[in-house]
Amino acid sequence: MNTEQIVQPYGRLENELLQGDKSLWESLLQIKQAAGSFWRTRRLRWYTDHGIHHSQSVLKIIEDILDPLDKLNPSDQYILKPEELYILITACYLHDIGMQDLRVDGVEGSPNLEQETEIRRTHPDRAARLIRENVIYRGDGNRPKIPLDIDGDFIGPVSLVVRAHGTDYFTDSIHQMNTDHFMPRNKPYRGPFLAALLLMADELDLHEKRVSECLRPENISLERFYSESLLHIYKHHYIRGVEIDGDITNRTITLTFSFPDENPSYAAKIESWVVTKLRQQLRLTRGFFSEEHLRWDSKIRLRRGSAVYSPRLSLPDRALPYLDQEFNKLRLIDREALIDELKGFAKNGVSSPKVVHVKCIDNSDAEAISKWLFATSKCHDLYCDGVEFEPSDTYTIRDLQERTELFLRVNRAGVFVASAVHNLVDKNVAEWLYGEGIEFMTRNTQNPVAVLLFTKDDLPPQRIPVSEYMLGCFGEDDVHEYFKNVLGCRDDECDLLMASLDPGSLPPDSLITKLDLIRKTWVSTV
């Protein structure tokens, strides 16, 4: 985008600022030009577009969200005051600048993959820090600088609205807004509402155009793209459009997907992944929209369009483990401590022999965690294998010995998974697995093995460290939180689902299966 295009007011909101306060408009022009210069060269080419075009798409989506409020207002009045417009539009142009700032403390030159991943994860906080410094850097070090020249009393509000667009930072940033009491130009502003608008609009900028550069013919081989980035690239590639309609009390989101085949095996997983993330953002922001009399329909509608006249590329094989990791994460209900420990194995390897013992009441819970672990292990090249006992299996001790010997023959550190929730009916086999089997698998300290064991039984004392987890003991509060945090339900919807499920009346081994069934049917398809 050239300078002439940048200085023109873009869309309704920028025109409202131009008409409402010319001095703030002039300040915004400086910021737009700085952002345009900053994004002229995209530093992380394998990420989706986060530059000026993305910022203006976010502005357009905000206008769509606000459309019913705008129609209710008199023609000579605006929904947002000039100060709020300035904060919000500035935040739109600057919210992703943390993705361009590749400086890493103590590191000279370009960051490695792990450091880039951390930059991406923390970019909302990094962007807010740059805004507080009122300058952005072009390059890996403190050189050369591009001044932002944001008015001093706007720096705090803009930086917090920017920081809040990251899910992990949203709640804390809202708290800071409510306790720091910023008054730009000695006027109150609706910081949480502005933050909610930016977060939702940023999340809704799902469209194939965001990856057009990534998928240009010269990049089509994608050998330069990291596997995790590929998943995000193709997620956008498969989304033809996002529509927001409905009246002020029922703003409805409709997503149109288009896949390369009629029904590839990964299509439903991608849809579920995208919808679940949107639901979580709706839950985070719902209260702040309600205060302004805007309400979202929590049912997100899906459509499938044909790829006949708009061809789509197939998802590369090396992106599939990351999709499985994200998809299977949706099925994990409240397992944070266990998942954190298993993530540590995947990311850092197994440094010493260990047993991770998981007592659970339902095999589907063990299955969900195992599937997630196997997918995550592929992403991080962790050696992971094991055995799952089916109801029809009649394992002998010799069978288990051969299975564990086969695992150890690879001669790599890793995780051996044994799921024995229902089916170890032979006490001798169980005793061997819990005793000699664990001893056999964990004796090698040069290539240490962690044994992840799902059982209904207690374990005998072990000579090596054991982590114990008890799963499946859900109370009504746990189930309610699952509906709220994972499915993104409103409180009234949580109550309806709770009434239909009646968790107190279900036997424990049916509860997780029922919850997963509700998750699968929570998306309506148009």
N, C-alpha and C positions, 0 to 999 in steps of 0.2 A: 504494500500500500504506500503510495507516494505522499509527499508532504501536503500537496494540495487537497488530497482526499481526507487526510487526517484532520486538517483545520476546519473542514466543513462539519456543521452539527449533524450527528448521526441519530436519526430516529426521533420519536416524540419526546423522550426524556431530556435529551440534549437541547432540543429546541425550547423546551420549557425553562431550562436553566438559562439559556441565552436571553429569553424574554424576561425572565424573573430577576436576574442579577448579572449584569454585564461584567462586573469585577471578578466574580467567581467563575464566569465563563472564560475570562482571559487566563485565570490561573489554571483552569482545566486544560486549555489549549497547550500550555507549557508542559503539563503532565502527559497529554496525549503525544506530543512530539517526542518527549523523552522516552516514552514507552515504545513508540514507533522505531526510534533509533536503537533502543535496547534489543528489540526483537528482530532487527533486520537480518541477523544471522542466528538461526536456531542452534543452540549449543548441543542439545540432546535430540538428534534427528530421529531417533527410534521411538520417541514419544509422540503421542497425538498432539495436534495443534493446540498450543496454549498462548498464542500470540494475539495480535490485534484483531484478527478475524474472529477468533474465539471470544474475545472480550465483547465485541459488538454483537455476536450471537447471544451471549448472556444478557446483554442489555435488551435485545429484542424479546427474549423469553420473559424477562421481568415485565416488559410492557404487556405481554400476553397474560401474565398472571394477574396484573393490576387492571386489566381491561374492564371487568364488570364494575369495579370501584370508580374507574374513570367515567363510565357512562352514567353513573348515578350523580356525579358531581356537576354543579353548574359549569357552563362553558368557560367562565372567567376565573375559575378556581382550580388549583392543582391538588392532587392527592398528597404530593410530597412538597414540603417547603424548599426554597432555594438551597438552604444549608444542607438539608437531607439529600436533595438531588446531587449536590456537589460531592458529599461523602460517598454516596452509593455509586455514582458514575466513576469517580476516581478509583474506588475499590474495584470496580469491574476491570479497569485498565491495568491495575497493579496487582491483582490478587495472585497471579502466578509468577511474578518476577523472581520468586525464590527458586524456580526451576532453571533460571538462567545464571544464577550466582553459584558457580561451582567451587568456590573457595571452601577448603576443608582445613580446619585447624591442624597445624603440624604437618601438612602434606604439601609438597612442592609439585607443580605440574597438574596433569589431569587426574581426576579421581578414578578409582577402579569400580568394578560393577557393584560391590557391596556398598561403597561410599555413594555411588549414584542412586542406589535404591534408598539409602537413608536420606539423601537430598530430596528425592521425590516424596518420601513419607512425611518429612518435616517441612516441606516447602511453604505451607501457610505461615508457620512460625518464622521461617527465614525471611519471607516477604514482609511480614510485619516489622521485623527488626530493621530491614532496609528502609522502610518508610519512616521509622522512628529516627533513623540517621539522616533522613531527607535527601538521600542520594542513592543511586544505583551504580554498580560497578560493571564495566565491560571488560571481561577477562577473568583469569583465575585468581589474580591477586588484587591488591588495592590500587588498581590502575585501569584505564583512566576512568574518571568518575563522570556521571551524568547527573546534574542537580535536578531535583524534583520541584523545589520551591513551593512546597505545600505550606499554606498559612499555619503558623504555630499552633493556634487553638483547634485546628482540624487534624493535626497529626495523630493525636490519641484516638479519636473516633474512627478515622480511616484505617489505622493500623489494626484496631480491634475487629472491625467489620471484615477486613481482609483475613485476619487470623481465624476468624470464626467459620470461614468457608471450608475448613478442614474438619471432618467429623470428629476427630480425636481432640480438637481444640475448641469445639463449638461451646460446650457447656461452660468451660472455664472462661472463655472470652466474654460470654454473656454476663457471667458473674462480675468480671472486671468492669464491664460497662455500667452495671447497676451499682457498683460500689465506688467507682472513681468519679461519677457525677460530672462528666465533661459537659461544658456549656459553650459550644462554638458560637462566637459572636454574642455571647451572653444569652443564648437561646437554647431551650431543651431540644433534644432530637430523639427519635425513636430508634435507637441503636439496635436493639434485638430484632425489630421488624426488618430493618435494612439488612442485618446479618442473615435472617431467614430467607429474604428474597435472593440474596447472592448465593447462598448455599444451594437452594432448590434450583435456581436457574442454571447454575454451574453443573449440577448433577443432571439436569435435563438436556444439556447440550450434547445429545447423543445423535450423531449423524455421520454418514459416510464421508461427507466433505472434510471432516476433521482428520482423515487419514489419507487424503488424496495424494499428498506429497510422499508419504511413506510407501504408497503402492504405485508410484510412477514406474514406467517400464524400466528405467535404469536401476531402480531399487527392488524390482519385483522378485529377485532371487532371495532377498531378505537375509542374506548371510550376515549383514551388519546389525541385525536386530536381535536383541536378547529375547529369550523364550517367553519370559513373563510379559515383556512389552508386546510381543506378537499377539497375545491373548487380548490385550486392550485394543490393539489396532483392529483386529478382526471383529471384536465386539461392535465397534463403530461401523465397520464395513458392512455388517449385516443389518444395521438399523437404517431404514429408508427415511423415517421421519418420526417426529414427536408432535402430537397435537394436544392443546389445552383448550377445553371448551366447558360448557356448563355455566350456570349462573353463579351468583356470589356465594350461595350456600352449598354449592356442589361442583367445585372445580374438578374436572375429570381429566386424567392423563390417558392418552391412547398411544401405544407404541406400534409401529409397523416394521416388522422384520422381513428380510428377504434372504433366503439361504440358497446355496448353489444347487442342492438337490431338493427333491420334493419334501423329504423329511430325514435329513442326516441325523445320525445318532446323537450328535452334540447339540442340536438345535434347542431342545427343551431345557437342557442344562444352562445354556447361555441365557435363554429367556428367564429362567428361574433366578439366576444370578443377578441379572439386571433389575428385575422386579423387586427382589428382596432388598437390594441396596436402596432403591427408591423408597420403599416402604419405611426403611429405617430413617431416611432423611425426612419423610413426612412426619414420622413420630417425633423426631427432634424438634421440628419447627412448628408443629400444628398449633400449639398454644399461642405463639406469637402472631400467627395469621388470624386466629380466632379473635384476638383482641382488636383486630382491625376489621372484624366481621367477614373475613374470608375463610371458607371451609373447603377442605379437600374431600373428595370421594376416595376412600381408602382402597376401593377396587380399581386396580390398574388394568385397563383393557388392552388386549393384544390382537394384532392382525398379522397375517402372513401374506406377503405379496409374492407374485411369481418372479423368478429370475430370468424368464425367457428373453425379455427385452432389456434387461439390465443385469448382465451376468455377474455372478459372485464367485470369488475364489474360495477353494476349500480351506478349512482351517488346517494349518500345518501340523504334522504329527507332534512336533516338539512343543507345541502350545497345549496339547491335550492334558498332560499332567497338571498344568497350572489350572486348567478349567476344572478338572476332577477335584483338585485341592479346594478351590473356591466353592464348588457345588456341594461337596461332601461336608464342608464347614457349616452349611445351612442346617444340616441334620444334627449338629452337636448342640445339645440343649443348654446345659450349664456345667461345663467341664473345664473351666479355665485353668485350674492348677494342673490337671492331668495334661491338657493340650500344651501348656507352656513347657512342661518337662519333655514331652515328645518332640515339640518344636526344637528344643535345645539339642536333642539327638540329631535331628535332620540338619540343622544349620551348623552345628559345631562338631558333629561326630560323637561316637561313644568312646570316652576316655578311660573308663574302667568298668569291670563287670558289675552288673546291677540287675535286680529284679524289680519290675514295675507290676505290682499285683493289683488287679482291678476286680473287686467284687461287684457283680451286677446281677440284676434279677431278670433281665430280658436280653435275649440274644441279638435283637435288632440294635440295641445300644452298642454292644460289642462290635457288630457289623459296621455301624456308622463310623465308629472311631477307627476301626481297622482300615476301612476304605479311605478315610481321610489321610491316615498315616502312610499308606502305600502310595497315594497320589503325591503327598508332600515329599516322600523319600525320593521319588523320581525327579522331582524338581531340584533336589539338592544332592543327588547322586549318593544317597545313603543306601547301603546294602540292607535290604529288608525282605524277609520271607517268613514263612511259617506254615501252620496247619490249622484248619478250621474243622471241628468235629461235627459232622452231619448226623441227624437222628438215625440214619440207617447204618452208620459206620460201626464196625466192631473191631476197633483198634486193639492190637496186642502190644505188649511191651517191645517186642522185636520190631513191629511197624514203627513205633515212635523212635526207637534207636536208629533205624535206617534213615528216618526223616531228619533227625538232628545231625547225623553224620554227614548227610548230603549238604546241609546248611554249612557245617563247619569246614567241609572240604574246599569251599571257595577261598578260605583263608583270608577273610576280610573282617574288620570290625563292622558290627551292624546290629540290627534288632531282629530277634526271633519272636514272632507273634503266635501265641497258642490260645485259641478261643475254645474254651471247654465249659461253657455255661450250663448246657443241658445234658451232654451226651457221654460223659465219662462215667458210665454206670459200673464199670469194673473197678472195684476199689484198688486192686493190685496195680492196674494201669495208672490210676490217679496218684497212688503213692509213689510210683516210680517217677512220674513226670514232676511231681512237687518236690521230690527228694533227689534221687540219683540223676534224673534228667536235667534239672537245673544245675546240679553240681557239674555234670559233664559239659554242659554248654558254656559255663562261666569260668572254667578253670584256666583258660588261655588269657593271660594278661597282655600278651604282645598284640593280639588282635581281639580286643575285648568285645563281649557280646552283652547286650541288654536283653533280658527276656521280658516281654510284655505278655502277661498271663491274665486272661479273663476267666473267672470261676465264680461258682456260688459258694465255694468252700473256703475255709480258713487255710492258710499255709502253715506248715511246720516251721520252726525256727531255721533261719538260713545263716550261712557263714559270711555272706556278702550283704551289702546294703540293700534294703527293701523299701520301696515307696508304696504306701498303701492308699488306695482310693476306694470309696464306697459310692457306687452309682445307683440310680434308680429310686432313691428315697425322696420322691417329690411330694411336697405339700401343695395346697391350693395356691399359695403365694408364688411358688416356683413356676407352676403352670401359667399363672396369670402373667408373670414376667416374660415367659417365653412368647406368649401371644403378643405382648406389648413390644418387646425388644427385637425379636426375630421376625415376626410377621408384620410389625408396625401397626397393630390394631389400635383404634381409639378405645377409651375406657368402656364405652357402651358396647362396642363390638367384643371386647374381651369378656364382658359379662355374659353376652349372648353365647359365645363359644364355650365359656365355662359351664353355662347351664346345659348346653347340648352334650358336653363331654362328661360332666359330673364326675370329676376325678376321684372323689371320695368313694364312689361306688365301684370303681374299676379295680380288678385284680392288678397287682403291680406289673405282672409280665405283659399286660395288654396296654398299659398307659402310653409307653413310648411309641408303640406301633400306631395307636390312635392319633397321637400328636403328629406323627409324620404324615398320616393320611390327611389330616386337616391342613398341614402345610402344603401338600401337593394340590389340594383342591381350592386353595385360597385365591388363586388367580383366575379371573373370568376371561374367557376367550371370545372375541367378537367373530 
